[in-house]
Amino acid sequence: MLWAVAAREQADPGRGRSAAALAEVDAADVLRAADYDLGCLRPRAPAARFVGPAAGSDDEGEDGDSGSGGSADDASSSEASEPGSEGAGVPGLGRCFHCTSPAWRSLGSAVASVAPTPPEASVFARDALAKNDFEFGVLEEWLGAQGCEVAAALESVLVDPNPPGVRPVALRDPRALPRGPWGGVLACRPCATSVLGDVVWSIRERIPDAELPARARGRADCWYGRACRTQSHKACHAARLNHACAPRRPD
């Protein structure tokens, strides 16, 4: 009978643990802290003010996933230079606004980490657009026409994330962000990276069709939108359909 007991404990480890032990395990679970978003935990390469104006499919059986302040000079920006603070919570700084893990830095000062130089900012922006080279090229070309770089665009949105007349920033999950500026909001590294990635995606989504390069105008929306898996590795699909849109399919 001992083997049967052992088998039950393997199938359901919680049966043999106290509530306190289970709480301790949950507290150390980094996946749980990141709301099981593997994209937040994926290492990114460490990677100048603009908020875009308001923006005015066919199904090929290609699968997809469902899913959709102040400035960087605020008082919290000093932690950016603290030794050992990169990627880890800073003792005494406070708690992440979303997952309540120890905060890493404010969203405003996190921009300097994910986009310290134009090449690294480009890597971050491309990742935020699901590695869709077509949509990334559209965003890069449009920002260039505005005389603006990725870091400056991020900082500008954090100052006024949801002004009247533009689409709200498309956050991928509910977050307790304030109505006003987001630059001073404290966050852990995964949550800060996730929010800034959502901001990049929203900057692209907010570009009016009339301001897009000719090659990007008038395209039908992909049913899977930003969650499409195919967009990152099939260039013809990425170019033919617009992915700067919310998923229209739940699966």
Protein Blocks (a to p, Z undefined) as FASTA:
>chain_A
ZZmmmmmmmmmmmlmpcfklmmmmmmmmmklmnoopaklmpccddffbccddddfbdceh
iacdedddddfkbmklmmmmgghkgopacehkbccfklopacfbdfklmmmmmmmbfklm
mmmmmmmnoopaklmmmmmmmmmmnopafklmmmmmmmmmbgghiacdddfbdcdddfbd
fklpccdfklmmmmmmmmmmmmmmmpcfklpcfklgoiacdfklmmlmklmmmmklmmmp
ccbbcdfbfZZ
